[in-house]
């Protein structure tokens, strides 16, 4: 039974509709049921300050709405499930003071948590953002830097293609004029006609200005 916004709600056959579980500061013992990871509408899971043991529950990818996840101050062991990286809406995470081991999973959402205190109290835990780095973190950083190098290569190839396109286009035009005598004559005739028209337009403009200022 829960009281939400002044309304009493009883969950029995509709347990899948639960949006919040807060059982913090009790003396709960034993393992966290793995079935809790199938609550697709769960937004808050708060089990801090208990005596829970065993592994963390495997978070199902369907728990896309989970925003608050706090299992701190328990006796949990094992590794952090890799499926944690799929929680795209997770805004609050605290796994401090357990017995977790291994590497913190790499994922777009987990990398937004830069405060190491949410993992403190787990001496065998390593990886970003903890001071104890995992050997593969350097490789991961180099992999992340790879797209930047690829961007530089793309820009270089783009400039090379532009230059080659200009050279080939210019060569095509000039080569055609050199080979075809009739086109060469037509080109120079067009150039001369254009030049004459421009000069004539300039002369007429200057003459009009001179007449205009002579009457002032």
Steps between C-alpha positions, in 0.01 A plus 500: 500500500625847406362847556568712193369857478255433782361188338541149638617256237517125549728304270432128482426375150625830349850487649650584159352851534714592802694821441682537831658262753656653814598250770800693631625497860355161596665175602426313179722199447568258218526558129309748287251306285615496138137541391516861613682573175184426302298789649489702181326807651726528805643849538651482852675209670634592842638220720779682681607428860393135524682170539449375145751250363567323172531655157333810365182425305548478125330812373285415201525722194126565524548707818549808288316722752726436802624836628611430860704192595648483851646181648761664722593380848424131450714188463458438131779321315594408146525730200278785388277358223590622153131556435524808723635685198158474331325721759482813288285701745700420814558826691603380849728204572662391827677167551735608779606280790445151367740225397475550124796394288627538147464777249229765488317434170564739218189658355372834379278550806737370767775727372291803601551412868837657574474508882719214635318508838211299354739203473712554813523226761551232234877444518505243218309721256692681227450710191380852421433715704694322780873573545569127449498464122427186308778392256266532204404861576796634298389295202145625543624859502705439186196345334291804587766724351496308173196678352683834540786369288252370250342846481842647417552242227157573355581872481834427330338276239231763444763766423692262275184415307419870456847572360487199267154600382617852419813377318308245296225749416747770400698247296185383328401852396847608391566167331182531299594851388846386393375201304195649328593800289139608444428510873816698560397764246148515645638541851732786412230668289262482795769643728569790266130578457450497876801724552374747239155510661648567842725777370210659311280490810773668706556773239127577478472515878794739525355720222165525678671597826705765324189652340318491830772684689556751214141628542537547876 
